[in-house]
Amino acid sequence: MTHPDIELRHATNIEDVWSVLIEVYAEVRADQLHMPHYSVERFAERLSRHGSEPGWEAVVGFDGDEPVGYAYVNTLLPDDRWWQRMTTPVPEGCTDTPTVALKEIMLRVPWRGTGTARRIHDELLAGRPERQVSLLVNPLAGGGKVKALYEGWGYETISSQQPSLDGPVLTAMLRAVRETASMDQLIVSE
């Protein structure tokens, strides 16, 4: 089942989409909100911090007036704590290659399995100036299906990290922003 009528809207000002992101997050994470790391309050703190970082941008999908999901990113600098928290060294030249971090992607249940998450993801990356994109994923999410989905989108595991003491250990993944280049070509060509 596909939803071709989904409208994808860009935002570069967090205030314009704040309440929508909080609303969708709370619905998608409803079964985890009792855990401190996943609480709406902690998400709002992360969202506020992320929204103030360089290159913040979001794409929100709408079915009519109803938000279906979103993704947001920001630019990573070579000395960003994103890189510093990795448990193992990242590939040579990785932190020197212009990188965008996919900080969050959420999709409400009725639109899962429709290709909407991929459309939101691809739309968000389409105009980005960076050469590679990194994300963190809980390898246990969906019984491993979420990580497998990202692998299907071309992401490769590069390390792991635990951004917060009460949160899960996450798998760090990386791919080219444009799928026409391989990661080896990106890192070697820098």
N, CA and C of each residue as an Amber inpcrd file, in Angstrom:
protein
   570
   0.8460000  -1.1830000   0.0000000   0.0000000   0.0000000   0.0000000
   0.8870000   1.2410000   0.0000000   0.6300000   2.1700000  -0.8880000
   1.3890000   3.4120000  -0.9230000   0.4620000   4.5870000  -0.6640000
   1.0690000   5.6690000  -0.2530000   0.3360000   6.9090000   0.0010000
   0.9530000   8.0120000  -0.8580000   0.6260000   8.0500000  -2.1650000
   1.2540000   9.0350000  -3.0440000   0.8470000  10.4770000  -2.7370000
  -0.2330000  10.6720000  -2.0000000  -0.7120000  12.0250000  -1.7330000
  -0.0200000  12.6910000  -0.5540000   0.9740000  12.0580000   0.0220000
   1.6890000  12.6430000   1.1510000   2.4460000  13.8760000   0.6650000
   2.1960000  14.9890000   1.3280000   2.9030000  16.2350000   1.0140000
   4.1060000  16.3450000   1.9490000   5.2610000  16.6260000   1.3910000
   6.4870000  16.7540000   2.1760000   6.8390000  18.2250000   2.3090000
   6.9110000  18.7020000   3.5510000   7.1870000  20.1190000   3.8130000
   8.5190000  20.2620000   4.5550000   9.3490000  21.1670000   4.0580000
  10.6390000  21.4660000   4.6850000  10.4780000  22.5420000   5.7500000
  11.3250000  22.4660000   6.7790000  11.3830000  23.5090000   7.8070000
  12.8320000  23.6830000   8.2320000  13.2550000  24.9250000   8.3630000
  14.5920000  25.2180000   8.8830000  14.5100000  26.0000000  10.1950000
  13.2980000  26.3270000  10.6120000  13.0620000  27.0030000  11.8930000
  12.2920000  26.0360000  12.7760000  12.9050000  25.6220000  13.8490000
  12.3050000  24.6130000  14.7210000  10.9630000  25.0390000  15.2980000
  10.7910000  26.3240000  15.5150000   9.5200000  26.8150000  16.0760000
   8.3450000  26.5170000  15.1490000   8.5920000  26.4660000  13.8470000
   7.5310000  26.2200000  12.8830000   6.9560000  24.8030000  12.9740000
   7.7510000  23.8470000  13.4790000   7.3110000  22.4420000  13.5050000
   7.3840000  21.8080000  14.8950000   7.7410000  22.5920000  15.8950000
   7.9500000  22.0680000  17.2500000   6.7900000  21.1890000  17.7190000
   5.5840000  21.7120000  17.7090000   4.4490000  20.9690000  18.2670000
   4.1450000  19.7140000  17.4470000   4.3300000  19.7620000  16.1490000
   4.0930000  18.5830000  15.3040000   5.1080000  17.4900000  15.6350000
   6.3850000  17.8620000  15.7810000   7.4070000  16.8630000  16.0860000
   7.1420000  16.2190000  17.4450000   6.7750000  17.0320000  18.4290000
   6.4770000  16.5070000  19.7700000   5.2710000  15.5600000  19.7000000
   4.2270000  15.9750000  18.9950000   3.0020000  15.1690000  18.8830000
   3.2880000  13.8020000  18.2510000   3.9990000  13.7980000  17.1310000
   4.2940000  12.5430000  16.4390000   5.2100000  11.6790000  17.3050000
   6.2310000  12.2770000  17.9120000   7.1360000  11.5320000  18.7830000
   6.3540000  10.8450000  19.8980000   5.4870000  11.5820000  20.5850000
   4.7300000  11.0320000  21.7160000   3.8530000   9.8620000  21.2800000
   3.2750000   9.9480000  20.0950000   2.4420000   8.8460000  19.6120000
   3.2830000   7.6240000  19.2620000   4.3830000   7.8310000  18.5220000
   5.2070000   6.7140000  18.0820000   5.8830000   6.0230000  19.2670000
   6.3040000   6.7880000  20.2520000   7.0030000   6.2380000  21.4210000
   6.0740000   5.9600000  22.6100000   4.7780000   5.9530000  22.4140000
   3.8130000   5.8440000  23.5180000   4.1240000   4.6920000  24.4720000
   4.5710000   3.5610000  23.9530000   4.8520000   2.4150000  24.8210000
   6.1850000   2.5200000  25.5590000   6.9700000   3.5570000  25.2780000
   8.2800000   3.7210000  25.9110000   8.3800000   4.9890000  26.7530000
   7.3340000   5.8000000  26.7680000   7.4070000   7.1060000  27.4370000
   7.6470000   7.0010000  28.9420000   7.3870000   5.8540000  29.5300000
   7.6390000   5.6640000  30.9650000   9.1330000   5.5430000  31.2830000
   9.9550000   5.2770000  30.2870000  11.4090000   5.1900000  30.4910000
  12.0000000   6.5870000  30.3650000  12.8280000   6.9890000  31.3360000
  13.3400000   8.3720000  31.3370000  13.9520000   8.8230000  30.0130000
  14.7630000   7.9900000  29.3940000  15.4260000   8.3870000  28.1490000
  14.4220000   8.7200000  27.0480000  13.2890000   8.0300000  27.0250000
  12.3070000   8.2050000  25.9620000  11.1700000   9.1490000  26.3260000
  11.1950000   9.7440000  27.4960000  10.1180000  10.6420000  27.9090000
  10.0100000  11.8340000  26.9560000   8.8230000  12.4060000  26.9030000
   8.6020000  13.5750000  26.0520000   9.4880000  14.7270000  26.5080000
   9.6820000  14.8590000  27.8160000  10.5240000  15.9440000  28.3450000
  11.9690000  15.8080000  27.8510000  12.4990000  14.5910000  27.8940000
  13.8760000  14.3770000  27.4280000  13.9730000  14.5850000  25.9200000
  12.9540000  14.1320000  25.1870000  12.9600000  14.3700000  23.7490000
  12.9480000  15.8670000  23.4660000  12.1310000  16.6170000  24.1880000
  12.0570000  18.0680000  23.9840000  13.4090000  18.7200000  24.2540000
  14.1300000  18.2420000  25.2600000  15.4800000  18.7700000  25.5390000
  16.4100000  18.4900000  24.3610000  16.3790000  17.2580000  23.8610000
  17.2300000  16.9040000  22.7100000  16.8340000  17.7180000  21.4870000
  15.5440000  17.8200000  21.2500000  15.0530000  18.5600000  20.0920000
  15.4890000  20.0190000  20.1560000  15.3910000  20.6230000  21.3140000
  15.8140000  22.0160000  21.4860000  17.3120000  22.1660000  21.1860000
  18.1140000  21.2500000  21.7060000  19.5580000  21.2870000  21.4620000
  19.8450000  21.0820000  19.9770000  19.2240000  20.0700000  19.3780000
  19.4630000  19.7860000  17.9620000  19.0380000  20.9570000  17.0860000
  17.9100000  21.5820000  17.4270000  17.3880000  22.6950000  16.6340000
  18.2790000  23.9210000  16.6530000  19.1770000  23.9950000  17.6310000
  20.0870000  25.1430000  17.7120000  21.4470000  24.8440000  17.0690000
  21.6390000  23.6210000  16.6000000  22.9140000  23.2340000  16.0010000
  22.9480000  23.6280000  14.5230000  24.1580000  23.7490000  13.9490000
  24.2800000  24.2010000  12.5570000  23.5600000  23.2720000  11.5820000
  22.9660000  23.8800000  10.5670000  22.3800000  23.1180000   9.4740000
  21.1060000  22.3590000   9.8080000  20.4170000  22.7450000  10.9100000
  19.2070000  22.0080000  11.2730000  18.1350000  22.1680000  10.1900000
  17.5330000  21.0430000   9.8330000  16.4570000  21.0430000   8.8450000
  15.5720000  19.8380000   9.1030000  14.2880000  19.9990000   8.8580000
  13.3280000  18.9030000   8.9990000  12.4760000  18.7890000   7.7480000
  11.9880000  17.5890000   7.5170000  10.9390000  17.3460000   6.5350000
   9.8270000  16.6250000   7.2700000   8.6190000  17.1710000   7.1540000
   7.4430000  16.5820000   7.7860000   6.4850000  16.1710000   6.6800000
   5.9890000  14.9430000   6.7660000   5.0180000  14.4560000   5.8060000
   3.6050000  14.6920000   6.3190000   2.7270000  15.1220000   5.4300000
   1.3280000  15.3720000   5.7830000   0.4140000  14.6440000   4.8130000
  -0.6120000  14.0160000   5.3600000  -1.7030000  13.4420000   4.5920000
  -2.8810000  14.3730000   4.8370000  -3.0900000  15.3200000   3.9270000
  -4.0370000  16.4080000   4.1810000  -3.4510000  17.2920000   5.2740000
  -4.1970000  17.4770000   6.3470000  -3.7060000  18.2680000   7.4820000
  -3.0690000  17.4090000   8.5650000  -3.0600000  16.0980000   8.3680000
  -2.5930000  15.1790000   9.3980000  -1.1090000  14.8540000   9.2140000
  -0.2640000  15.1310000  10.2330000   1.1490000  14.7630000  10.1240000
   1.3020000  13.2470000  10.2020000   2.1080000  12.7090000   9.3060000
   2.3070000  11.2600000   9.2680000   3.6770000  10.8520000   9.7930000
   4.6280000  11.7610000   9.7420000   5.9650000  11.4550000  10.2040000
   6.9200000  12.5680000   9.8560000   8.1450000  12.4000000  10.2970000
   9.1460000  13.4320000  10.0690000  10.5460000  12.8500000  10.1500000
  11.4860000  13.6220000   9.6870000  12.9110000  13.3520000   9.8950000
  13.5830000  14.7070000  10.0280000  14.6360000  14.7490000  10.8430000
  15.4160000  15.9860000  10.9110000  16.8890000  15.6800000  11.0440000
  17.6850000  16.6490000  10.6020000  19.1380000  16.5060000  10.5350000
  19.8140000  17.7890000  11.0170000  21.1040000  17.6890000  11.2250000
  21.9480000  18.8670000  11.3310000  23.3670000  18.4970000  10.9100000
  24.1390000  19.5250000  10.5840000  25.5070000  19.3460000  10.1150000
  26.4170000  18.9260000  11.2650000  27.3160000  17.9780000  10.9850000
  28.3240000  17.5720000  11.9620000  29.6440000  18.2580000  11.6260000
  30.2810000  18.8040000  12.6310000  31.6050000  19.3920000  12.4660000
  32.6490000  18.3240000  12.7920000  33.8900000  18.4580000  12.3070000
  34.9010000  17.4350000  12.5540000  35.1440000  17.1310000  14.0370000
  34.9600000  18.1360000  14.9130000  35.1950000  17.9060000  16.3430000
  33.8930000  17.7030000  17.1250000  32.7990000  17.4130000  16.4220000
  31.4920000  17.2430000  17.0470000  31.5180000  16.0780000  18.0500000
  30.7460000  16.2100000  19.1130000  30.6910000  15.1290000  20.1060000
  30.1220000  13.8490000  19.5150000  29.3890000  13.9620000  18.4160000
  28.8920000  12.7770000  17.7000000  30.0510000  11.8230000  17.4200000
  31.1440000  12.3690000  16.8970000  32.3090000  11.5500000  16.5610000
  33.0660000  11.1320000  17.8190000  33.1540000  12.0030000  18.7930000
  33.9440000  11.7490000  19.9950000  33.3660000  10.6330000  20.8660000
  32.0610000  10.3760000  20.7620000  31.4260000   9.3460000  21.5970000
  31.5190000   7.9440000  21.0070000  32.0830000   7.7820000  19.8230000
  32.1570000   6.4640000  19.2000000  33.0320000   5.5390000  20.0370000
  32.6250000   4.2820000  20.1540000  33.3800000   3.3200000  20.9700000
  34.5960000   2.7610000  20.2580000  34.5920000   2.8160000  18.9290000
  35.7390000   2.3690000  18.1390000  36.0560000   3.4630000  17.1270000
  37.2990000   3.5350000  16.6680000  37.6490000   4.5660000  15.6930000
  36.8110000   4.4460000  14.4120000  36.4200000   5.5920000  13.8850000
  35.6750000   5.6060000  12.6200000  36.6750000   5.4990000  11.4690000
  36.2140000   5.1640000  10.2660000  37.1360000   5.0250000   9.1330000
  37.9940000   6.2830000   8.9290000  39.2130000   6.0820000   8.5010000
  40.1630000   7.1660000   8.2280000  39.5220000   8.2230000   7.3280000
  39.6340000   9.4880000   7.7150000  39.1120000  10.6010000   6.9370000
  37.6270000  10.8530000   7.1180000  36.9700000  10.0200000   7.8710000
  35.5160000  10.1090000   8.0270000  35.0810000  11.4520000   8.6180000
  35.7360000  11.9000000   9.6700000  35.3010000  13.1350000  10.3310000
  35.6580000  14.3770000   9.5260000  36.5580000  14.2430000   8.5550000
  36.9360000  15.3760000   7.7070000  36.0240000  15.5240000   6.4920000
  35.2280000  14.4990000   6.2130000  34.2900000  14.5480000   5.0920000
  33.0230000  15.2610000   5.5530000  32.5490000  16.2670000   4.8210000
  31.3230000  16.9700000   5.2310000  30.1770000  15.9750000   5.4700000
  29.6300000  16.0310000   6.6960000  28.6560000  15.0330000   7.1410000
  27.4290000  15.6910000   7.7400000  26.2750000  15.0990000   7.4670000
  25.0210000  15.4890000   8.1010000  24.5720000  14.3110000   8.9710000
  24.0460000  14.6200000  10.1540000  23.5510000  13.5750000  11.0540000
  22.0320000  13.5160000  10.9730000  21.5140000  12.3430000  10.6730000
  20.0760000  12.1100000  10.7350000  19.7650000  11.8430000  12.2040000
  19.2580000  12.8610000  12.8910000  19.0700000  12.7680000  14.3330000
  17.7930000  12.0360000  14.7260000  16.7730000  12.1140000  13.8950000
  15.4910000  11.5000000  14.2780000  14.6770000  11.2490000  13.0170000
  14.0400000  10.0960000  12.9670000  13.0590000   9.8020000  11.9300000
  11.9430000   9.0200000  12.6040000  10.7260000   9.4960000  12.4460000
   9.5480000   8.8880000  13.0750000   8.4360000   8.7890000  12.0440000
   7.7010000   7.6950000  12.0920000   6.5630000   7.5160000  11.2050000
   5.4250000   6.8740000  11.9850000   4.2650000   7.4730000  11.8950000
   3.0880000   6.9400000  12.5780000   2.6730000   5.6130000  11.9400000
   2.0890000   4.7360000  12.7460000   1.7840000   3.3630000  12.3380000
   0.9890000   3.2540000  11.0340000  -0.0860000   4.0080000  10.8180000
  -0.8590000   3.7920000   9.5760000  -0.0620000   3.9810000   8.2900000
   1.0660000   4.6630000   8.3470000   1.8440000   4.9440000   7.1370000
   3.0950000   4.0810000   7.0380000   3.3070000   3.1860000   7.9800000
   4.4660000   2.2920000   7.8970000   4.2560000   1.2630000   6.7990000
   5.3530000   0.8830000   6.1850000   5.2860000  -0.1060000   5.1160000
   4.7720000   0.4470000   3.7990000   4.6840000   1.7620000   3.6800000
   4.1580000   2.3870000   2.4650000   5.2390000   3.0900000   1.6450000
   6.4640000   3.0890000   2.1410000   7.5370000   3.8200000   1.4680000
   7.6160000   5.2730000   1.9000000   6.7420000   5.6920000   2.8040000
   6.7100000   7.0940000   3.2310000   7.9580000   7.4870000   4.0070000
   8.4410000   6.6180000   4.8760000   9.6600000   6.9430000   5.6300000
  10.8270000   7.1810000   4.6740000  10.9500000   6.3480000   3.6650000
  12.0380000   6.5080000   2.6900000  11.8610000   7.8000000   1.8960000
  10.6210000   8.1350000   1.5370000  10.3740000   9.3860000   0.8110000
  10.7880000  10.5900000   1.6530000  10.4310000  10.5780000   2.9340000
  10.7990000  11.6790000   3.8340000  12.3220000  11.7630000   3.9400000
  12.9610000  10.6290000   4.1710000  14.4220000  10.5330000   4.2710000
  15.0990000  11.0890000   3.0240000  14.6790000  10.6040000   1.8630000
  15.3160000  11.0090000   0.6060000  15.0770000  12.4850000   0.3020000
  13.8780000  12.9710000   0.5930000  13.5770000  14.3870000   0.3690000
  14.4620000  15.2690000   1.2380000  14.6570000  14.8600000   2.4720000
  15.4850000  15.6370000   3.3960000  16.9320000  15.6940000   2.9190000
  17.4430000  14.5950000   2.4070000  18.8420000  14.5630000   1.9600000
  19.0550000  15.1720000   0.5760000  18.0060000  15.2650000  -0.2200000
  18.1370000  15.6770000  -1.6250000  18.8500000  17.0120000  -1.8100000
  18.6010000  17.9700000  -0.9570000  19.2170000  19.2770000  -1.1330000
  20.3830000  19.5500000  -0.1990000  20.8200000  18.5390000   0.5410000
  21.8910000  18.7600000   1.5080000  23.2340000  18.9180000   0.8160000
  24.0870000  19.8480000   1.3110000  25.3910000  20.0490000   0.7000000
  26.4460000  19.0330000   1.1740000  26.1780000  18.3380000   2.2850000
  27.1700000  17.4010000   2.8190000  27.3270000  16.1980000   1.8910000
  28.4230000  15.4810000   2.0620000  28.7070000  14.3350000   1.1960000
  28.3010000  13.0050000   1.7990000  28.2150000  12.9430000   3.1400000
  27.8190000  11.6890000   3.7740000  26.8300000  11.9690000   4.8960000
  26.0780000  10.9360000   5.2680000  25.0670000  11.0390000   6.3160000
  25.3030000   9.9170000   7.3170000  25.2010000  10.2730000   8.5860000
  25.3700000   9.3060000   9.6630000  24.0970000   9.2780000  10.4960000
  23.8220000   8.1360000  11.0920000  22.6870000   8.0150000  12.0030000
  23.0350000   7.0330000  13.1070000  22.2300000   7.0730000  14.1670000
  22.3420000   6.1260000  15.2620000  21.0370000   5.3510000  15.3240000
  21.1220000   4.0430000  15.5170000  19.9290000   3.2110000  15.6060000
  20.0990000   2.2050000  16.7320000  19.0180000   1.9620000  17.4520000
  19.0160000   0.9090000  18.4500000  18.9510000  -0.4100000  17.6770000
  19.9830000  -1.2430000  17.7730000  19.9890000  -2.4710000  16.9750000
  18.8840000  -3.4500000  17.3730000  18.2640000  -3.2310000  18.5410000
  17.1780000  -4.1050000  18.9960000  15.7990000  -3.6030000  18.5650000
  15.7250000  -2.3820000  18.0450000  14.4330000  -1.7920000  17.6670000
  13.7370000  -2.6600000  16.6200000  12.4740000  -2.9670000  16.9020000
  11.7000000  -3.7870000  15.9760000  12.2880000  -5.1620000  15.7690000
  12.9860000  -5.6780000  16.7800000  13.6060000  -6.9890000  16.6380000
  14.7100000  -6.9910000  15.5880000  15.3620000  -5.8420000  15.3870000
  16.4380000  -5.7100000  14.4080000  15.9640000  -5.2210000  13.0440000
  14.6550000  -5.0850000  12.8650000  14.1120000  -4.6860000  11.5610000
  14.4640000  -3.2500000  11.1860000  14.5680000  -2.3610000  12.1650000
  14.8770000  -0.9590000  11.8510000  16.3020000  -0.8520000  11.3140000
  17.2420000  -1.5150000  11.9720000  18.6320000  -1.5120000  11.4950000
  18.7080000  -2.1370000  10.0970000  17.9920000  -3.2260000   9.8890000
  17.9760000  -3.8800000   8.5760000  17.3890000  -2.9530000   7.5080000
  16.3830000  -2.1730000   7.8770000  15.8140000  -1.2020000   6.9450000
  16.8810000  -0.2040000   6.5090000  17.6310000   0.3300000   7.4780000
  18.6900000   1.2850000   7.1460000  19.7720000   0.6430000   6.2930000
  20.1050000  -0.6070000   6.5680000  21.0740000  -1.2980000   5.7190000
  20.5440000  -1.3890000   4.2890000  19.2430000  -1.6380000   4.1450000
  18.6230000  -1.6830000   2.8230000  18.6680000  -0.3350000   2.1130000
  18.7670000   0.7390000   2.9050000  18.8750000   2.0840000   2.3330000
  20.3330000   2.4600000   2.0480000  21.2600000   1.5380000   2.2780000
  22.6680000   1.7700000   1.9620000  23.5580000   2.1600000   3.1270000
  23.0380000   2.1770000   4.3390000  23.8560000   2.5210000   5.5050000
  24.7140000   1.3370000   5.9170000  25.9370000   1.6410000   6.3710000
  26.8570000   0.6200000   6.8520000  27.2610000   0.9530000   8.2840000
  27.4210000  -0.0740000   9.1030000  27.8390000   0.1080000  10.4910000
  29.2840000   0.5800000  10.5360000  29.5420000   1.6380000  11.3450000
  30.9140000   2.1200000  11.4990000  31.3930000   2.0700000  12.9440000
  30.4880000   2.0300000  13.9230000  30.8780000   2.0010000  15.3310000
  29.6070000   1.8680000  16.1620000  29.7300000   2.2160000  17.4310000
  28.5660000   2.2830000  18.3180000  28.8370000   3.3580000  19.3570000
  27.7680000   3.7610000  20.0530000  27.9120000   4.7410000  21.1210000
  26.6860000   4.6910000  22.0200000  26.8380000   5.2350000  23.1990000
  25.7370000   5.3380000  24.1590000  25.6430000   6.8110000  24.5610000
  24.8440000   7.5980000  23.8240000  24.7850000   9.0400000  24.0510000
  24.3320000   9.4540000  25.4520000  23.4930000   8.6390000  26.0920000
  23.0740000   8.9630000  27.4580000  23.1770000   7.7180000  28.3240000
  23.5130000   7.9240000  29.5870000  23.7430000   6.7990000  30.4960000
  22.5190000   5.9170000  30.6810000  21.3240000   6.4980000  30.5930000
  20.1110000   5.7060000  30.7730000  19.4780000   5.2850000  29.4440000
  20.1850000   5.4990000  28.3680000  19.6890000   5.1030000  27.0510000
  20.3920000   3.8560000  26.5550000  19.9200000   3.3010000  25.4580000
  20.5210000   2.0860000  24.9010000  21.8490000   2.3740000  24.1970000
  22.6320000   1.3250000  24.0100000  23.8240000   1.4080000  23.1610000
  23.3160000   1.3760000  21.7230000  23.7430000   2.3440000  20.9470000
  23.2550000   2.5100000  19.5860000  24.3270000   2.1590000  18.5640000
  23.9010000   1.6470000  17.4360000  24.7930000   1.3670000  16.3130000
  24.9250000   2.6420000  15.4910000  26.1560000   3.0420000  15.2080000
  26.4230000   4.2040000  14.3560000  26.5770000   3.7080000  12.9300000
  25.8500000   4.3530000  12.0100000  25.8540000   3.9480000  10.6140000
  26.1750000   5.1500000   9.7290000  26.6310000   4.8650000   8.5110000
  27.0770000   5.9120000   7.6010000  26.7960000   5.4800000   6.1630000
  26.4740000   6.4580000   5.3310000  26.3560000   6.2210000   3.8850000
  26.5730000   7.5410000   3.1670000  26.7340000   7.4600000   1.8620000
  26.8350000   8.6630000   1.0410000  25.4720000   9.3480000   1.0140000
  25.4600000  10.6860000   0.9970000  24.1960000  11.4100000   0.8780000
  23.5460000  11.0540000  -0.4530000  24.3330000  11.0460000  -1.5240000
  23.8400000  10.6230000  -2.8320000  24.2650000   9.1770000  -3.0150000
  23.3660000   8.3040000  -3.2920000  23.6700000   6.8730000  -3.3560000
  24.5560000   6.4730000  -4.5230000  24.9150000   7.4110000  -5.3870000
  25.7480000   7.0810000  -6.5440000  27.2050000   6.8490000  -6.1620000
  27.6160000   7.3240000  -4.9910000  29.0050000   7.1380000  -4.5530000
  29.0360000   6.1240000  -3.4200000  30.0790000   5.3070000  -3.3930000
  30.2300000   4.3700000  -2.2840000  30.9600000   5.0810000  -1.1470000
  30.8670000   4.5250000   0.0440000  31.5410000   5.1310000   1.1940000
  33.0510000   5.1400000   0.9860000  33.6140000   4.0600000   0.4050000
  35.0570000   4.0170000   0.1630000  35.4940000   5.1530000  -0.7560000
  34.7120000   5.4360000  -1.7890000  35.0440000   6.5300000  -2.6980000
  35.0080000   7.8740000  -1.9820000  34.0400000   8.0600000  -1.1090000
  33.9320000   9.3290000  -0.3790000  35.1280000   9.5500000   0.5280000
  35.4180000   8.5780000   1.3520000  36.4640000   8.7290000   2.3620000
  37.8430000   8.8310000   1.7070000  38.1000000   8.0080000   0.6710000
  39.3840000   8.0330000  -0.0100000  39.5950000   9.3210000  -0.7900000
  38.5270000   9.8780000  -1.3610000  38.6800000  11.0440000  -2.2210000
  38.8930000  12.3360000  -1.4460000  38.7350000  12.3360000  -0.1650000
  38.9030000  13.5640000   0.6350000  40.3490000  13.9490000   0.7770000
